[in-house]
């Protein structure tokens, strides 16, 4: 049985084009940006493995947070929302702050099941 693949469109450039006032150039910048896009076929098994590892580490982290705040204050962590990005190499990365602007981040929302 052949391996399943997920196709991801990547743009490995981190440049943001801001035209100078009175300067034209959007068309050229758009052409450059389109030329920098590439299609990557990632094996689903690789993504599953990387996502499982990421979720395992996040689970450990928030379990520790929950224990720390619970033991000191009687409160518990009820909900966590994270943004992640999948790189062209299949890495699952946590996106911090405004870095996700203009990029395709995936939001993961975890809610306590014992509500």
Protein Blocks (a to p, Z undefined) as FASTA:
>chain_A
ZZddddddddfbfbdcdddehiahklmmmmmmmmmpccddddfklmmmmmmmmmmmmmmm
mmmmmmmmmmmnopacfbdcddddddfkopacddehjllgopacdddddddfkZZ
